[in-house]
Amino acid sequence: MRKEYYYALNCIDKLRLSMSTAWYMNSGIQPNTFGDWAKYEGERSKLEDWQKSLLESWECGRNTIQIINVLKSIVFEFKKVHRSLCDKLEIKYDSEWVNKVVNMVL
């Protein structure tokens, strides 16, 4: 890691938002515009409890090991929701392509 923590934390935040968006889409709910965190947390959230719990667990500070562990957890969930969305949209799921992209980050 390059120890560019502001950049890394910004990327983690965007990944969390991307996951929230994907979960909404997977549930047939119109997601917010990208960058808008409104109603993803709290009582007005339409996310399942386990999804809100995961979002909360994906907090990290300026610690390389924490950042990598959070990233791995997000990637694990991303692969599941990505596959589900591909199935729903009848798009070919290409695990090699997904792994290639993910490995560029990890």
PyMOL commands that set and color helices and strands:
alter all, ss='L'
color gray80, all
select helices_A, chain A and resi 5-26+49-57+64-89+95-105
alter helices_A, ss='H'
color red, helices_A
deselect
rebuild
show_as cartoon
